[in-house]
Amino acid sequence: MRKVINFATVTFSMKQGTLPAEAPEDGTSNATPIATLHVTQVVTPGSITSEHTYVLDSRPQETTHPIFGKLEVASRFLTVAEIEDADVRAKLEAVKEPQPLMEEKATNPTGGWVTTSVWGFEEIEGERRYIRYTVTKKGDKEERLRLVYDFVREL
């Protein structure tokens, strides 16, 4: 499986939506709908398909991924200033246009690793590209990468 992934093409289809607002704990009527992002991911060859709806409220959700197994995922919108990792924050501070960013923290309880990804857009060689800065930690080991995707807007 891991050898196939090295040569894989990954295609994402994303649709933003909302969930009904929850009543605020302070008893006021200032409830705001909760943003969601439904992502369908297809890895070829092999046509490995996974779907997940990210609920952008910072609350952990349990999910199962066909490659990574059981995960606990927490997602939220954030600003550049809120990015905890100094290296990732510095790279995104260099982006000229302020933008909404999304953070995904995925924990694999059986594997003992945690991945924090920040999703956004950058202009690379004159083209708007979808990017993910990802930091994965397991024990004292750490892996970092920047994934750069073509971005095609459906109308």
QUICOR-V998418 format. One record per run of one state. SS is the DSSP state (helix for helix, strand for strand, loop for the rest). FROM is the first residue (numbers start at 1). TO is the last residue. If there is no record, write none. Layout:
# QUICOR-V998418
SS;FROM;TO, SS;FROM;TO
This chain:
# QUICOR-V998418
loop;1;1, helix;2;6, loop;7;8, strand;9;19, loop;20;33, strand;34;44, loop;45;47, strand;48;55, loop;56;60, strand;61;65, loop;66;68, strand;69;78, loop;79;79, helix;80;82, loop;83;85, helix;86;93, loop;94;100, strand;101;108, loop;109;112, strand;113;124, loop;125;126, strand;127;138, loop;139;140, strand;141;149, loop;150;155
